[in-house]
């Protein structure tokens, strides 16, 4: 998780808060000298939903005209490019750190190393390969809703993963943890409300994956916190990418079960 610069602040109005979040999490040309404020982070899952709608719409259109396989590749490109490839970098860094093993100090050194090793390549294949593969099993009709919610949950998981954590160092991740700490439980509830309410109207296959993805993200962050003696932006970025993958995988599997047993839910292409 990276940012173009700035300082932590809660000054300014709601417009500045929104701009701080957009500037921090996307490459959209929004001018902001602030790191994401606590008030701005109340809109984090909403931002994710918007990004997901865009990516889902592109996937839907590309599936119609160039085929689902190419559309899935373009979808992966979009969701990694819109944040400026920063979360992709987090996946690579954590992958290398996990392969390095050893004590916390060694893993942190490897994580900060600019070299890309086998662990990074392997983790890239696991996270984005799995995401792309299961995206192919989502029907055209469901694509926009599923991918929009997956992105909202990915952003929501950042707040879940950052809550009550020990910062590793004093970088951008530390500032994000501070903002999340200031927001507390109300921030978490507000960010959960939007994807949850939307999912209620869509059906069971959309609801359950939210909590599975958040649980997996929480457990992964907890494990990495113990291994590294704290968490940083790379750990948070990694957890967000994994939660998106888990949401999509869970949706596909739960939809298959729903179709097989006649439960409520939308059909998928299998």
C-alpha positions in Angstrom: 0.0 0.0 0.0 1.6 3.2 -1.1 0.8 6.9 -1.6 2.3 9.7 -3.6 3.1 11.8 -0.6 1.4 14.0 2.0 0.7 13.9 5.7 -1.9 12.5 8.0 -4.6 15.0 8.8 -8.2 15.3 9.7 -8.5 18.9 8.7 -10.7 20.2 5.8 -14.2 19.2 4.7 -15.7 16.1 3.4 -14.6 16.9 -0.1 -10.9 16.8 1.1 -11.6 13.5 2.9 -13.0 11.9 -0.2 -10.1 13.2 -2.3 -7.6 11.9 0.1 -9.0 8.3 -0.2 -9.3 8.4 -4.0 -5.7 9.8 -4.3 -4.3 7.2 -1.9 -6.0 4.1 -3.4 -6.2 4.9 -7.1 -4.2 6.5 -10.0 -7.2 8.8 -10.8 -6.0 12.4 -11.2 -7.2 13.8 -7.9 -5.1 16.3 -6.1 -4.6 15.7 -2.5 -1.7 16.3 -0.1 -3.2 14.2 2.6 -3.0 10.5 3.5 -6.5 9.0 3.9 -8.2 10.6 6.8 -10.3 8.7 9.3 -13.5 10.4 7.9 -12.5 9.6 4.3 -12.0 6.0 5.1 -15.8 5.7 5.9 -16.2 5.7 2.1 -13.5 3.1 1.3 -15.9 0.3 0.4 -18.0 2.7 -1.6 -14.8 3.5 -3.6 -14.2 -0.2 -4.0 -17.7 -0.7 -5.3 -17.3 2.0 -7.9 -14.0 0.6 -9.1 -15.6 -2.9 -9.2 -18.5 -1.6 -11.3 -16.1 -0.2 -13.8 -14.0 -3.3 -13.9 -17.1 -5.6 -14.0 -18.6 -3.6 -16.9 -15.4 -3.8 -18.9 -15.3 -7.6 -18.2 -18.9 -7.9 -19.3 -18.4 -6.0 -22.5 -15.1 -7.7 -23.4 -16.6 -11.1 -22.7 -19.3 -10.4 -25.4 -16.8 -9.2 -28.0 -13.5 -10.9 -27.5 -14.3 -13.8 -25.3 -14.2 -14.6 -21.5 -10.6 -15.6 -21.3 -9.3 -12.4 -22.8 -11.8 -10.5 -20.7 -10.5 -12.1 -17.5 -7.0 -11.0 -18.3 -8.1 -7.4 -19.0 -10.1 -7.5 -15.7 -6.9 -8.5 -13.8 -5.0 -5.8 -15.5 -7.6 -3.2 -14.5 -7.9 -4.1 -10.8 -4.1 -4.1 -10.5 -3.5 -1.0 -12.6 -6.2 1.3 -11.0 -4.3 1.2 -7.6 -1.1 1.9 -9.4 0.1 -1.7 -9.1 0.9 -1.0 -5.5 -1.2 -3.9 -4.2 0.3 -6.2 -6.9 3.7 -5.2 -5.5 2.4 -6.1 -2.0 1.5 -9.6 -3.3 5.0 -10.1 -4.7 6.8 -8.8 -1.6 4.8 -11.0 0.8 5.4 -14.0 -1.5 9.1 -13.5 -1.3 9.0 -12.9 2.4 7.1 -16.1 3.0 9.6 -18.1 1.0 12.5 -16.6 2.8 11.4 -18.1 6.1 13.8 -17.4 9.0 13.2 -14.8 11.7 11.1 -11.7 11.5 14.0 -9.5 10.7 15.1 -11.6 7.7 11.5 -11.7 6.4 11.2 -7.9 6.6 14.5 -7.4 4.8 13.4 -9.7 2.0 10.0 -7.9 1.8 11.8 -4.6 1.4 14.3 -6.0 -1.1 13.7 -4.8 -4.7 14.6 -8.2 -6.2 11.8 -10.5 -7.3 12.2 -14.1 -6.4 10.4 -17.4 -7.0 8.1 -16.8 -4.0 6.8 -13.6 -5.6 6.1 -15.3 -8.9 4.4 -18.2 -7.2 2.2 -15.9 -5.1 1.3 -13.9 -8.2 0.1 -17.1 -9.9 -1.9 -18.2 -6.8 -3.7 -15.0 -6.2 -4.3 -13.6 -9.7 -4.4 -16.9 -11.5 -7.0 -18.2 -9.2 -9.0 -15.0 -9.4 -8.9 -15.1 -13.2 -9.8 -18.8 -13.4 -12.9 -18.4 -11.2 -13.9 -15.2 -12.8 -14.4 -17.3 -16.0 -17.1 -19.3 -14.1 -19.2 -16.2 -13.4 -22.1 -15.7 -15.8 -22.4 -12.6 -17.9 -25.5 -11.4 -16.0 -23.9 -11.7 -12.6 -20.5 -10.4 -13.6 -20.9 -6.7 -12.8 -22.6 -7.3 -9.4 -20.1 -10.0 -8.3 -17.0 -8.1 -9.4 -18.3 -4.9 -7.9 -18.9 -6.5 -4.5 -15.6 -8.4 -4.7 -13.8 -5.0 -4.9 -15.9 -3.5 -2.1 -15.0 -6.4 0.1 -11.4 -6.1 -0.9 -11.3 -2.6 0.4 -13.4 -3.4 3.4 -10.9 -6.1 4.3 -8.2 -3.5 4.6 -10.1 -1.9 7.5 -10.8 -5.3 9.1 -7.2 -6.3 8.8 -5.9 -3.0 10.1 -8.1 -2.9 13.2 -6.2 -3.3 16.5 -2.9 -4.2 14.8 0.7 -3.3 15.7 2.5 -1.2 13.1 5.7 -2.5 11.6 7.9 0.6 11.2 6.7 4.1 10.5 5.7 4.1 6.9 2.5 4.6 5.0 1.0 1.5 6.6 1.5 3.0 10.0 -0.4 6.1 9.0 -3.2 4.0 7.6 -3.4 2.0 10.9 -3.7 5.3 12.8 -6.6 6.5 10.7 -8.4 3.2 11.1 -7.8 3.4 14.8 -9.4 6.8 14.9 -12.5 5.6 13.0 -13.0 2.6 15.2 -16.1 0.3 15.1 -18.3 2.9 13.4 -16.0 3.0 10.4 -16.1 -0.7 10.2 -19.9 -0.9 10.4 -20.4 1.8 7.8 -18.0 0.1 5.3 -19.7 -3.2 5.9 -23.2 -1.8 5.5 -23.1 -1.0 1.7 -21.9 -4.4 0.4 -24.1 -6.3 2.9 -27.3 -4.4 2.1 -26.7 -4.9 -1.7 -26.1 -8.6 -1.1 -29.3 -9.0 0.8 -31.2 -8.0 -2.3 -29.1 -10.3 -4.6 -29.3 -13.5 -2.6 -27.4 -16.0 -0.4 -24.6 -16.6 -2.8 -23.6 -13.0 -2.5 -23.9 -12.7 1.3 -21.9 -15.7 2.6 -18.7 -14.9 0.5 -18.4 -11.5 2.3 -17.9 -13.1 5.6 -15.7 -15.9 4.3 -13.4 -13.4 2.6 -13.2 -11.1 5.6 -12.5 -14.1 7.9 -9.7 -15.4 5.6 -8.2 -11.9 5.4 -8.3 -11.5 9.1 -6.6 -14.9 9.7 -3.9 -14.2 7.1 -3.1 -10.8 8.6 -3.0 -12.3 12.1 -0.6 -14.9 11.0 1.7 -12.4 9.2 1.5 -10.1 12.2 2.9 -12.9 14.4 5.6 -13.8 11.9 6.7 -10.3 11.3 6.1 -8.8 14.8 3.7 -6.3 13.2 2.1 -5.4 9.9 2.9 -2.8 7.2 1.4 -1.6 4.0 2.5 -4.7 2.1 0.7 -7.0 4.5 -2.5 -4.9 4.2 -2.3 -4.8 0.4 -1.7 -8.5 0.3 -4.8 -9.2 2.5 -6.9 -7.0 0.2 -5.9 -8.9 -2.9 -6.5 -12.3 -1.2 -9.9 -11.3 0.1 -11.0 -10.4 -3.5 -9.9 -13.8 -4.7 -11.6 -15.6 -1.8 -14.9 -13.7 -2.4 -15.0 -14.7 -6.1 -14.0 -18.3 -5.4 -16.6 -18.5 -2.6 -19.3 -17.0 -4.8 -18.7 -19.6 -7.6 -18.6 -22.6 -5.2 -21.7 -21.5 -3.2 -23.6 -20.8 -6.5 -22.7 -24.3 -7.7 -24.1 -25.8 -4.5 -27.2 -23.5 -4.7 -27.9 -24.6 -8.2 -27.3 -28.3 -7.5 -29.6 -28.4 -4.5 -32.2 -25.9 -5.8 -31.4 -23.2 -3.2 -31.9 -19.6 -3.9 -29.3 -18.0 -6.1 -28.3 -17.2 -9.6 -26.9 -19.7 -12.0 -23.3 -19.5 -13.3 -21.6 -20.9 -16.4 -20.1 -24.3 -15.5 
